[in-house]
Amino acid sequence: MYKDLHGFQDFKNQEQYKLKVRKERTFNKLIEEKAINQNVYSGKRFLGFTPNNKEVWISMKYSRSDSTLDIKVDSGFNELFKDEAVLANKRIVMKTGTKKPDVKQQMNAFKKNAGGEVTIRTLIYISKLISIIESKHSKAYTNDKPTSLLFQYTSSIIYEGDIEKDIRWTDVIKFWDLPSGEYFTVDSFSKGKDN
């Protein structure tokens, strides 16, 4: 049996730990620089096909310069509530401006649910979120700016970010100084513009 007389194993473990810490610091610094230099955070999520086989996507955009949060849904959104509609069986997202994926191929690949399945409950949640954002006069806003919690809810349901092609929603909250505000849940709002 090999005896570690000279402490090589301890030395190796210490050096591996140092490398791991150095990589994490470098990665975090790159993400921070990317977040500080970026001014727009935007992405899309595929929701499903209407009964007429039309793709329906939802998109979000947060502009850092004027602190605006916009959310748009393709025409046909209300048709997704119909029984004949085919809702996405997994989460399919993309950064705005990148090549759109083949959603039919993505939905058929990996039949096992990988999470992010769109349901009627998801659509109702999105409807409420749209009305909250369009109202701009609720506790989801502070001084006419969307709160970090509203941004979190929006990005979590639509586009959470991508560390390879973009920053993540957590980086936006951390580095873009979104205001904090009162705690609320999306379900505490009604599905209308009177929020």
N, C-alpha and C positions, 0 to 999 in steps of 0.2 A: 504494500500500500504506500502511496506517495505521501510524504510528510512535507508540509510547507515550512521548511526551516527558516527561510529568509523573508517570510511575510508577503510573498508575491500575491497570493489571493486577496489579502487585505488591500494591497496597493492597487491591484486591478479593479477591485470593487470601488475604491475611492475615485479612481480616474474615470470609470464609467459613470459614476454619479456626477462628477464635475462636467463631463460632456453633456449629460442629460440636462443639467441646470443651464448650461451655456446655450444649448439648442432652444430651450423654452424661453429664455430671455431674448434671444435673437428673434424668435418667432413673434413674441409679444411686442417687441420694438417695431418690427415690420408692420404688424397689424395696426399699431398705434399711428405710425407715419401715414399709412394708407388712409386711415380714418380721418386724420387731421387734414390731409390734402384733398379729400373727397368732399363734394358739396351736395351731391344728390344721392339718395338711397332709393332704389326702385326695383321692383320685380313683379312677377306674375305667377299665378297658380291656375292650373287647369281644373275646372269644376265638373265638366261632363259634356255629353252630347244631347241636344234637344231631340224631340221626337222626329224632327226633319234631318237629323244627323249633322247639325251645325255645332261646331266647337264653341264652348263658352269658357272664357277666361276672366279672371278678376285681376286687376293690377293696382299697385299702390306706388305712390311717389311722395317722398319727404324731401323738401327743399330746405337745406340748411340756411341759405342766405335770407329767406323771408319767413322761415319757420312755418311753412304750410304743409299740410298732410292732405293728399288727394287720394281718393279711391274710386276706381271705375270698374264697372262690370259690363261685359259685352251684351249686346241685345240678345234676347233669348233666355236671360237669366230666369225670368218667371216661368218659362216653359220647362225648366228643370224640375219643377214641383210636380209635373205630370207623371203618371205611371209609366208612360212609354219612353221617358227620358232614360238615358244611361249615364249614371253618375260615376265619377272617377273612382276606381277601386283602390287607388293608392295616391300618394302625394306626388304630383308632378309640378315642379316649379322651375322658373328660369329667371335669370337676371335680365332686366329690360335691355334690349339691344343685342342680345345673343341669339344664336340660331335656335329657332323653335324646334323642340323635339318631336319625333313621330309619336304622338300620344297613343295611337292604336297599338303600335308595337310595344310601347312601354306598359300599357295596361295589360297586354297579353303575356308579357314576360313576367316571370316570377308570379305565378298564379296565387301563391300564398300571400296573404295580406302583409305588406311591409309597413303598414301604418299610414295614417293620413287619408283614409277612405272618406269620400264625401258622402254625407247622408242628408236627409231632409233637415235634421237638427243643425247640421253645418250651414245649410242654406238660410235657415231662420236666424242663426247667429250672425251670419254675414249681412242679412237684411237689417238687423238692429245696428250693427256696426256702421253700415252705410248711413243710416239716419242720424247716428251720433255725430259722425264726421261732417255731414252736411249741415247739421244744426249750428255748430260752432259756438253755441251759447249754453253749454252745460258745465257740470263740474269736471268734465273730461278736458276742459280748456282752462288755462290760466293766462290772463291778459291777452286773450285772442290767440294763444299759442297752444298747440296740442300738448298734453302732459306726457311724461315718459310712460305712464301706465297705458294711456290710449295708444301710443306708438307701439308698445310691447304687444298689446292685444292685436293690433292691426298686422304687425309684421309676423307674429306667431301664426296667424291663420292664413296669411297670404304668402309672404316670402321672408324666411328667417335669415337669409344671407348665405354666403358661401365663402369659406376662407381661401379657396383657390382662385376664384374669379372676382370676389367682392369682399366687403366687410360684413360682419354679422350685426343683427339688431342690437345685441348687447354692446357692441363697439360704438354704435350711434349714441346710445344712451350715456355711455361712459365719457365719450369725447366731444359730443356736440352740445352739451349743456341744455338738454331739454328740461323744461320746468317740471318739478314734482307737483303734485296736487292732491286733492282728496282721493281716498280710496273709493273705487266703484267697481261694479261688475257690469259687463255688457248686458247680461240678463236682467239687470235692475232697470233698464230702459225699455220703453215700449217700441214697437215697430212702426214708428212714424216720425215726422219731422218736428214734432212738438217737444223734442228733448231739450 
